[in-house]
Amino acid sequence: MTDEFDGMYDTFKALLGAFPPTEAIKRLEQLGISPEVVEEIRERHQHQTVRIIRDVG
């Protein structure tokens, strides 16, 4: 991943402090992040969440 993508993902994670994931995704779209990048962020979050659940379980 690029530093730019990592920065956008960090923004998404910060949004998660105030909003549920679906709302955080909508906020990214409102910021003008391309749908393709928003989808990559959503997929990365989903993958990370599954990994955490699997590691804990």
NORLINSUL-V134547 format. One record per residue. N is the residue number from 1. RES is the residue in three letters. SS is DSSP state (2 for helix, 1 for strand, 0 for the rest). PSI is psi in radians with two decimals (none if undefined). Layout:
N|RES|SS|PSI  N|RES|SS|PSI
//
This chain:
1|MET|0|2.72  2|THR|0|2.85  3|ASP|2|-0.64  4|GLU|2|-0.80  5|PHE|2|-0.76  6|ASP|2|-0.65  7|GLY|2|-0.73  8|MET|2|-0.65  9|TYR|2|-0.68  10|ASP|2|-0.67  11|THR|2|-0.77  12|PHE|2|-0.81  13|LYS|2|-0.65  14|ALA|2|-0.69  15|LEU|2|-0.54  16|LEU|0|-0.32  17|GLY|0|-0.37  18|ALA|0|-0.32  19|PHE|0|2.67  20|PRO|0|2.82  21|PRO|2|-0.73  22|THR|2|-0.65  23|GLU|2|-0.66  24|ALA|2|-0.68  25|ILE|2|-0.77  26|LYS|2|-0.67  27|ARG|2|-0.69  28|LEU|2|-0.75  29|GLU|2|-0.68  30|GLN|2|-0.48  31|LEU|0|-0.11  32|GLY|0|0.25  33|ILE|0|2.38  34|SER|0|2.58  35|PRO|2|-0.60  36|GLU|2|-0.75  37|VAL|2|-0.71  38|VAL|2|-0.72  39|GLU|2|-0.71  40|GLU|2|-0.69  41|ILE|2|-0.78  42|ARG|2|-0.78  43|GLU|2|-0.71  44|ARG|2|-0.76  45|HIS|2|-0.78  46|GLN|2|-0.76  47|HIS|2|-0.78  48|GLN|2|-0.71  49|THR|2|-0.79  50|VAL|2|-0.71  51|ARG|2|-0.74  52|ILE|2|-0.81  53|ILE|2|-0.75  54|ARG|2|-0.73  55|ASP|2|-0.63  56|VAL|2|-0.68  57|GLY|0|none
//
